[in-house]
Amino acid sequence: MSTDLAENDTTTLTLSELSANPAAVYLAALAPGSRRAMLNALNTMARLLGDYDAFTCPWAALRFQHTAALRAQLAERYAAASVNKMLAALRGVLKAAWRLGQMEAADYARAADIANVAGATLPAGRALEAGELAALLRVCAEDATPAGARDAALLGLLYSCGLRRAEAVALDLSDYNQATGELRVSGKRNKVRLAHVVNGARAALLDWLELRGAAAGPLFLAVNKAGAIRPGARLTTQAVYKVLQKRALEAGIADVSPHDLRRTFVSDLLDAGADIVTVQKLAGHASVTTTARYDRRPEEAKRKAAELLHIPYSRRK
């Protein structure tokens, strides 16, 4: 087991210590895109439990009274969605401790028997306004370096295929079928889905591939400051975020995150009349309930209903 699980932590553990550490075992079983978030969740809870971090916290010693108190503290400090993500990490590390033989089954069952916190939040970020995607693609087209073609293709796939940024950077050239436009996407929990690259997104991708070349490896490659493509150098998730920041600034629009394009993908499809189950599959959501949270049609209906009311007030002259 690699010690790189602790890359954001000052704790240094030997290989044997990592192999018997419930936090390390739990994190190692997660997809790379989830590992950092759950490490942060474990670190947050460990600090609340004492002078610990994820790898020094005595998770196996926790009992129901401890986890119930921890849940109460989290509920006081964080939004429901954040609390529930941390509780999921807590259950996961407790299960790892049980599987390692560090907890009795009854102690594990009671400690992990903590309910999620009720509450709902709006999806993070925003949906792009009409014309904003066109503005982003326009500034990419005006960039004559390979980065311009790459970024246009990247934006096209993030929007038209609803990709998470971790999914985008994980793509290899072999995942794209140029003849059919099919794109094989490896999503959360190692679930693979097919996306379809169409019209403008397909044209942008073909422009990028002409510059990238046919060498095997990452679909999206890094471009250095001199404008040269770096063979084999896969983009990072942070680099994708910076691309969006840079292009939004150049386009003169409000900040855009990669997830904003995904959210716009879902809401635009639903606005256009696509079936929500089909959209769920295209987005790679585990539940249609998640997809429904991105549906802006109910909010539009509520806005129109609110406009039926008349407030008898006029602006002062």
N, C-alpha and C positions, 0 to 999 in steps of 0.2 A: 504494500500500500504506500502510495507516494506521500511524502511530507508536504507537498505543495498545497494540500488542503488547508494548511495553516498560513497561507501566504500573507494574509492580512492580520496575523496575530504574532505577538512577540514570543509566544511559547514555542520552545524547541523540544520535540519529542523524538525518541528513538523509534525505529521501525517496529520493534516489539511492543513499545508503549502505544503506538498508533493502532496496532492490530488488536489491542485489547481495550481501546478507548471507544466508548459508545458513540461519542460525537463524531469521531473520525470515521467509524464504521457506517453510521447513518449518512453522513455527507458523501461518502464514497459511492453510495448506492444511488445518488441523485444524478439527474442530467446536469451537465456542466452549466447550463443556463440558470438552473435553480440553486446551485451549490452556494454561490456567493450570498444570495438573499437569505437562505436558511442559516448560513454561518453567522450572518449579522443578527438574525433572530435569536440564535442560541447565545451569542455574546450578550445581547440585551437582557435576556432572562438570567444569565449567569451573574451579571452585575447586580441584578435585583436580589439574587439569592445570597450574595456575599461578595467577598473580594476574589471573584473568579472570572475566568473567561470560558469559552465553549469547551476547551480541552482540559481545563483543570477543575471544572465544576463536578462535584460528586453526584452525578445524575442518578446512579444506582441507589443512593441513600434517600432519595425523595420518596415521601409517602403522600397519601391523599391530602393530609392537612397542609403539606407544603405546596402541592400543586394547586390546591383550591385557593390558598392565600396568594400565590403567584398570579393566578387568573384574575383575582380581585384587583391586585396592583396594576396589572396590565390594562384592565377595563377602565381604571381611573385615569390612565395616562395616554391611551392611544385610541384611535378610531377602531370600530368593530372589525373591519376587514383586516387591519394590521394585527389586532389581537388574535384573530382566528388563524392567521398565517403563523404566528408565533406558537399558538397552541398546537398546530399541526406539527411543527418542528419539535415541540416538547414530547408529543406522543411518539414521534418517530425515534427520538433519542432514547426514550424509555423502553420502546420495543427492542432497540438494539442492545440495551443493557440487559434485558431479559434473555434475548437470544444468546448473548455472550455468557450466560450463566451467572450474572452479577446480581440479579433480582429473582426472588421467588415469583411464581406465576400469579399468586393471589395479590402480592404487593404491587406488581406491575399493573394488574387489572384495575385495582382500586386507584392507584396514582394516575393512571391514564384516563380514568372515567370522569372527565371534566367536560362540561358542555361548552359549545361555542357561545360567543357573545352575540346577542341579537342586535340587529342594526343593519342599515344598508347605506351605501354611498353611491354617488354617481361615478361612472367610469372616469379614470384619470384622463387628463388632457382635453382636447377639443376636436371637433370635426372641422375640416378645412372649409372655408367659404368658397363660393363659386368664383372661379378665376385664380385662386391661389395655387392650385396644382399647375395650371398653365404658366403662371409666373415663375414657379420653381423650375419647370422644364425649359422655359425660355432662357433663363440665366445659364443653365447647363449647356444649352445649344450655343450660346455666345462664347463659351469657354472653348477655345480651339485646342487645348491640351487633351491628352487621353483622360484626364480626370473629368472633363466635361461629359464625354461620352459614357464613362463609367457611372457617373452620378445620375445621369438621365436614366440609364438602364436600372440602376439601383432603386431610384424613386419609382420608376414604372412598376417594378416587381413588388415593392413594399405596398403600393396602392392597389394594383390590379390583382395581386394574388393574396393580399392581406397578410403578408409575412411579418412575423416577429423579427426583430433585428438579429437575434441569435440564429434564427432559421436562415436568414439571408446570408450571413457570413459563413454558415456551415455548408452552403451549396458548393458542389463541385461542377466542373464542366460536364461530367458524365451524367449529372442529374437532369440535364436539359436535352430534350429531343427536338432538334431544329426542324425536323420534317413535320412533326405533329404539333409543336408548340407546348407539349406537356412538360411539366416541371415536377420532379419528385422532391417533396419537402419532408425533412425529418423534423417532427415537432416535439412537443413535450411528451415525456414518458415513452420516448422512442416510437411514437406513433407516426407512421409514414402516410402521407396523403398526396394526391395528385392535384396540382394547380394547372391552370391553363393560361399561357401567356398570349395575349391577343392584341390586335390592332397596334396602337401607338407604343405600347410596352414592348411588343415583339419587334417592332422596327428599331426601337432604342437599343434593345438587347443585341440585335444583329449588328448595329453600328459598333457597339462595344466589342463584340466578338471579333470583328474584323481587325481591330487594333490589338486585342488581347492575344490572338493567335489560337492555334488548336492544341497547344500543349496541355497535357493532363494536369489536373490540380484544381485549386480554388476557382470558382466562377468569377468572383470579384477580387481583384488584386490591388495591392497598394500602389500608389503612384508617388514618386519622390518629389521634392521641391523643384527639381529641374524639369519635371514633367515626364520623366521616364517611368515606364511600367516596371515594377519589381517582380520578376518571375518567381512564382511559388509563394509570394508573400501575401498570405490571407489577410483580408481586412478584419479588424477587431470590432466588437460591438460598440466600443467607445468611439472608434473612428466613424462608424455609421452615424452615431449621434452628432459628431462634429460636422459631418457632411451636411446634415439637415440644418444645423445652426448656421453654417457658412452660406448655404444657398438661400435660406430664408432672409438673412441679412442683405445679401445681394439683390434679392427680389423685392426688398422693402415691405415684407409682410411680417406679421407677428411670429414669435418663435414657434417652430414646428418640431415635434419629436417623432421618432419612428413610429411610436404607438399611435400618434395622431393619424397617420396615414392608414393604419390598420383599422382604427375606429371609423374613419371616413369610408373605407372599403365596405365595412359592414352596413353602416347607415345608408350609404348610397345604393347598395344592392336592395335593401329593404324598401327604400323610397321608390325604387324602380319596379317594385312588385315581385321580386324574387321570393320564393318560398323560404321561410325562416329555417326549416330543417336543412335545405340545400345550402343556405348561407352558413349555418353551423358547421357543416362538413367542409365547406371551402375554407373557413377560418380555422378549422382544427380545434374548435371548442369541445370540451368533454360533455357539456350540457347545453341544451337549447336555452336554458335559463340565462346562461352567461351571454349568449348571443342577443337575447331580448333586452339586456341592459344597455345595448348600444343602439336600440331602436329609438330614433328621435320623433317618430310619428305621434306617439302619445303626448309628447311635450308640445308639438305643433297643435294638436287638438285642444290641449288645455289653454294654449295661448289664444286660440280663436274663441274659445268659450269665455275667457276673461275679457275679450274685446266686446262681448255682448253687453257688458255692464257700462253704464254711462255715469261718469263723474262730472257734475255740473261746476266745472272750474275752468276759467280762461286765464292765460298768462297776463301778467300785469304789463301795461304799456309804458 
